[in-house]
């Protein structure tokens, strides 16, 4: 079932590409939009079996992730290809960089389900306040106007109680959107997984944190920034860059989802399929990766066998150019954001993808600290 054509409220920066059938690409540029069949074919064909992570990771715990955006915009411009990992912090990078297509690769199938949930909610919501109403299962307050600041929006929802009937109707609307309208073939356990994620937002609302949910144990006692706190963060120059910071940002993201251009994939960074499949896709479209957001996955890859070597081997198969940039979160770096004293110690850093791959090949990388030393924080 091909997705219908939508009028764009804001112009996109890339040229119109050839339409795909069965997601076999021609030599033309990346399509302006993907059909539902093409999108789901990419999700299922590029994905690997799901793996383990110690937490549900429904919300980021990186308070400085916006700080690098001015430098990324200056270095990369718009119209590239974005690769990322994890939940919705990717949306803020996407609205800042305006890529032609974005791939979110995560070892957890739960992350895929969370992005499908976001996809349905974003597509169905007319504006930011409508989206938050559905996400939190809370009736829209009168003060949540279309022109409200992001701070005012979250302040408005802080005082609204969750509504069980609204939660149930929203969950059913998500199912209809994904299964009946898009015709995505979900596994038997997928809707229960989406139900768990939506229920988490229902229970905690704007106060939901990284440490909420299953499998955290004592780790959940650590102070973490909430979803609401993360949404009102700013970049290093004091500018609000979040995907809910403005109606323009939200509408751009909503259109990307409606055009099926944010593709979530289940994949191990050190695996043998997902990242290489993304690289194959880019080669067929003569495209290159611009930003590769890794969070702190590399830190975990260095903690075991040679997974980090396999990861960098995988990245080396992705088409790159001299501007391609790693975006990584470095924890326990002796840094604490003064505006978020209860958050974890982290800093968001950048490095050249090509330079790091060359360093790995040349034998000068043997530890995660070597990677950190090749990275830089924004000036």
RAGITA-V325760 format. One record per pair of residues at least 12 apart in sequence whose ideal C-beta (glycine too) atoms are under 7 Angstrom apart, sorted by the first residue. I is the first residue (numbers start at 1). J is the second residue. D is the distance in Angstrom with one decimal. If there is no record, write none. Layout:
I;J;D / I;J;D
This chain:
1;36;5.4 / 1;183;4.6 / 2;35;4.4 / 2;36;6.4 / 3;33;6.9 / 3;35;6.0 / 3;36;5.2 / 3;260;6.2 / 6;255;6.6 / 6;258;5.2 / 8;255;5.7 / 9;251;4.8 / 9;255;6.9 / 10;248;6.1 / 10;251;6.0 / 10;252;5.4 / 13;78;4.5 / 13;79;4.8 / 13;98;5.3 / 14;79;4.7 / 14;100;4.3 / 15;29;6.1 / 16;32;4.9 / 17;29;4.0 / 17;30;5.2 / 17;31;4.3 / 17;32;5.8 / 18;31;6.5 / 19;31;5.8 / 20;34;6.6 / 20;38;4.8 / 22;41;6.6 / 23;38;4.6 / 23;41;4.5 / 23;42;5.3 / 25;281;6.8 / 25;284;3.9 / 25;285;5.3 / 27;286;6.7 / 29;285;6.0 / 30;100;4.6 / 30;101;5.2 / 30;285;4.8 / 30;287;5.6 / 32;259;7.0 / 33;259;3.7 / 33;260;6.3 / 33;261;6.7 / 34;259;6.9 / 34;260;4.0 / 34;261;6.5 / 36;182;4.7 / 36;183;5.9 / 36;260;6.6 / 39;260;3.8 / 39;263;6.5 / 40;184;5.1 / 42;263;5.4 / 43;263;6.3 / 43;264;6.5 / 43;265;6.3 / 46;265;4.9 / 46;274;5.7 / 46;277;3.9 / 46;278;6.7 / 47;265;5.1 / 47;266;4.1 / 47;267;6.3 / 47;274;6.4 / 48;266;5.8 / 48;267;5.0 / 48;268;6.0 / 48;271;5.1 / 48;273;4.8 / 48;274;5.3 / 50;107;6.9 / 50;108;6.1 / 50;109;3.6 / 50;266;5.2 / 51;107;4.0 / 51;268;5.5 / 53;107;6.1 / 53;108;5.2 / 54;215;6.1 / 55;210;6.8 / 55;213;6.8 / 55;215;5.8 / 55;216;5.6 / 56;110;6.2 / 56;213;4.0 / 56;214;5.9 / 57;86;6.3 / 57;87;6.5 / 57;108;7.0 / 57;210;6.3 / 58;87;6.1 / 58;114;6.5 / 58;197;6.3 / 58;200;5.7 / 58;208;6.4 / 58;212;6.5 / 58;213;6.4 / 59;87;6.4 / 59;208;5.4 / 59;209;5.7 / 59;210;5.1 / 59;227;4.8 / 59;230;6.9 / 60;86;6.4 / 60;87;6.4 / 60;89;4.3 / 60;210;6.6 / 60;230;6.0 / 61;210;3.9 / 61;224;5.0 / 61;225;6.4 / 61;344;5.5 / 62;89;6.6 / 62;295;7.0 / 62;329;4.6 / 62;346;5.5 / 62;348;6.5 / 63;225;5.2 / 63;230;6.9 / 63;233;6.1 / 63;337;4.9 / 63;340;4.3 / 63;343;4.4 / 64;337;5.7 / 64;346;6.2 / 64;347;5.6 / 64;348;4.6 / 65;89;5.3 / 65;329;6.8 / 65;348;5.1 / 66;92;6.4 / 66;233;5.3 / 66;234;6.2 / 66;235;4.4 / 66;241;4.7 / 67;235;5.7 / 67;236;4.1 / 67;348;5.5 / 67;378;5.2 / 68;327;6.1 / 68;348;5.1 / 68;350;5.6 / 68;378;5.1 / 69;96;4.8 / 69;235;4.7 / 69;241;5.0 / 70;235;5.7 / 70;236;6.4 / 70;237;5.6 / 71;350;6.6 / 71;378;5.2 / 72;96;6.9 / 72;97;6.3 / 72;291;6.2 / 72;325;6.6 / 73;96;6.2 / 73;97;6.9 / 75;323;5.8 / 75;325;6.3 / 76;97;6.1 / 76;290;4.7 / 76;291;6.1 / 76;323;5.7 / 76;325;6.5 / 78;97;6.2 / 78;98;3.8 / 79;98;6.6 / 79;100;5.7 / 80;97;6.7 / 80;99;5.2 / 80;100;7.0 / 80;290;2.7 / 80;291;6.9 / 81;99;5.6 / 81;100;6.2 / 81;101;5.8 / 81;282;6.1 / 81;287;5.3 / 81;288;6.6 / 81;289;5.1 / 81;290;5.8 / 82;94;5.9 / 82;97;6.0 / 82;99;4.0 / 82;102;4.2 / 82;290;6.5 / 82;291;5.3 / 83;103;5.1 / 83;105;6.6 / 83;278;6.6 / 83;289;5.7 / 83;292;4.7 / 83;293;7.0 / 84;102;6.8 / 84;104;5.2 / 84;293;4.1 / 85;104;6.8 / 85;105;6.0 / 85;106;5.2 / 85;293;6.4 / 85;294;6.2 / 85;295;5.3 / 85;297;5.8 / 86;106;6.2 / 86;111;6.6 / 86;295;5.2 / 87;111;6.5 / 87;114;5.6 / 88;118;6.4 / 90;102;7.0 / 90;104;5.6 / 90;293;6.6 / 91;243;4.0 / 91;253;5.4 / 92;241;5.9 / 92;242;5.1 / 92;243;5.0 / 93;291;6.5 / 93;293;6.0 / 94;253;6.5 / 94;256;6.6 / 94;262;6.9 / 95;243;5.0 / 95;249;4.3 / 95;252;5.3 / 95;253;5.4 / 96;241;5.5 / 97;290;6.9 / 97;291;6.0 / 99;290;6.6 / 101;261;4.9 / 101;263;6.9 / 102;261;6.6 / 102;262;4.8 / 102;263;6.9 / 103;263;5.1 / 103;265;6.1 / 103;278;5.1 / 104;262;6.8 / 104;264;4.6 / 104;265;6.8 / 105;265;4.9 / 105;267;4.3 / 105;274;5.2 / 105;275;6.4 / 106;266;6.9 / 107;267;6.8 / 107;268;5.0 / 109;266;5.2 / 110;193;6.0 / 111;264;6.9 / 112;264;4.6 / 112;266;5.2 / 113;190;5.9 / 113;193;4.4 / 113;194;5.1 / 113;197;6.4 / 114;197;5.2 / 115;264;3.8 / 116;178;5.9 / 116;194;6.7 / 116;264;6.8 / 117;174;6.0 / 117;194;5.0 / 117;197;5.6 / 117;198;6.2 / 119;257;4.9 / 120;174;4.4 / 120;177;4.0 / 120;178;5.6 / 121;134;5.0 / 121;135;5.9 / 121;174;6.9 / 122;253;6.3 / 122;254;4.9 / 122;257;4.6 / 123;177;6.4 / 123;254;6.7 / 123;257;5.4 / 123;258;5.4 / 124;173;6.4 / 124;177;6.2 / 127;146;5.1 / 127;247;6.2 / 127;250;6.7 / 128;153;6.2 / 128;244;5.2 / 128;247;6.2 / 128;250;4.7 / 129;144;3.8 / 129;146;6.9 / 129;153;6.0 / 131;250;7.0 / 132;153;6.4 / 132;157;5.7 / 134;170;5.1 / 135;201;5.3 / 136;157;6.0 / 136;162;6.5 / 136;201;5.7 / 136;202;6.9 / 136;205;4.8 / 136;206;7.0 / 137;162;5.1 / 137;163;5.6 / 137;166;4.6 / 137;167;3.8 / 137;170;5.8 / 137;202;4.5 / 138;157;5.8 / 138;160;4.3 / 138;161;6.9 / 138;162;5.6 / 138;163;6.3 / 138;205;6.8 / 139;160;6.3 / 139;163;6.1 / 139;166;6.8 / 141;156;4.5 / 141;157;6.9 / 141;160;5.5 / 143;156;4.5 / 144;156;4.5 / 144;157;7.0 / 146;247;6.0 / 150;231;5.8 / 150;232;5.6 / 150;240;6.3 / 150;242;6.3 / 150;244;5.1 / 150;245;4.9 / 151;232;5.1 / 153;244;7.0 / 154;206;5.3 / 154;228;4.5 / 154;231;6.3 / 154;232;6.5 / 157;205;6.7 / 157;206;5.8 / 158;206;6.1 / 162;202;5.1 / 162;205;6.5 / 167;198;6.9 / 167;202;4.8 / 170;198;6.7 / 171;195;5.8 / 171;198;5.7 / 174;194;6.3 / 175;191;6.0 / 200;212;6.1 / 200;213;6.0 / 206;226;6.2 / 206;227;5.7 / 206;228;3.3 / 207;226;4.8 / 207;228;6.7 / 208;226;6.3 / 208;227;4.7 / 209;224;4.0 / 209;225;6.7 / 209;226;5.2 / 210;224;4.7 / 211;224;4.8 / 223;342;3.9 / 223;343;6.9 / 224;343;7.0 / 224;344;6.9 / 225;340;5.8 / 225;343;4.8 / 229;340;6.9 / 231;244;5.2 / 236;378;4.9 / 269;297;5.5 / 269;301;6.3 / 269;311;4.5 / 269;314;7.0 / 270;301;5.7 / 270;307;3.5 / 270;310;4.1 / 270;311;4.6 / 275;314;4.0 / 275;315;6.7 / 275;318;6.7 / 276;314;5.8 / 276;317;5.3 / 278;318;6.5 / 279;317;4.5 / 279;318;3.9 / 279;319;6.5 / 282;318;6.4 / 282;319;4.7 / 283;319;5.6 / 287;319;6.6 / 288;319;4.5 / 288;320;5.7 / 288;321;4.8 / 288;324;6.5 / 289;318;5.1 / 289;319;6.6 / 289;320;5.9 / 289;324;5.4 / 290;323;6.6 / 290;324;6.1 / 291;325;5.5 / 291;327;5.8 / 292;326;5.3 / 292;327;6.9 / 292;353;6.1 / 293;327;4.3 / 294;326;6.1 / 294;327;6.9 / 294;328;4.8 / 295;328;7.0 / 295;329;5.1 / 296;328;6.6 / 296;329;4.8 / 296;330;6.8 / 296;331;5.7 / 298;328;6.4 / 298;368;6.1 / 298;371;5.8 / 299;368;5.2 / 302;367;6.2 / 302;368;4.1 / 312;357;6.0 / 312;360;4.6 / 315;353;6.6 / 315;357;6.3 / 316;357;5.1 / 320;353;5.4 / 320;354;5.6 / 322;354;6.5 / 324;353;4.1 / 324;354;6.3 / 325;350;5.5 / 325;352;6.6 / 325;353;6.4 / 326;350;6.7 / 326;351;4.8 / 326;353;5.5 / 326;356;6.4 / 327;348;6.7 / 327;350;6.0 / 328;349;5.6 / 328;375;6.3 / 329;346;5.3 / 329;348;5.6 / 330;346;6.4 / 330;347;5.4 / 330;349;5.4 / 330;372;5.5 / 330;375;6.8 / 331;344;6.1 / 331;345;6.2 / 331;346;4.6 / 332;345;5.5 / 333;345;6.3 / 333;346;6.8 / 333;347;5.1 / 335;347;4.3 / 347;377;5.2 / 349;375;3.8 / 349;376;6.0 / 349;377;5.2 / 350;375;6.4 / 350;376;5.8 / 351;374;5.1 / 351;375;4.3 / 351;376;6.8 / 355;374;6.8 / 356;371;6.8 / 356;374;5.7 / 359;374;6.3
